[in-house]
């Protein structure tokens, strides 16, 4: 899904939680900051390694997960997946 090409899932990074571009910044951290009232500008100041598109894609990913069309992403080579 090209629209979410900045969202990565790697069992070796943050216990397989969705992260931004393989960094140790999870989608959930960004969502909690937005939900807490931080603006994009404030988030980018707090996390200078992020780009505005990272925040946009984190929100798109959350919207996708909450839709009826969302299906689990199979992880190859992970025990229990």
Secondary structure, DSSP 8 states (H G I E B T S, - for coil): -GGGTTEE--TTSGGG--EETTSS-BHHHHHHHHHTT--HHHHHHH-TT--HHHHHHHHHHHHHHHSTT------TT-TT-
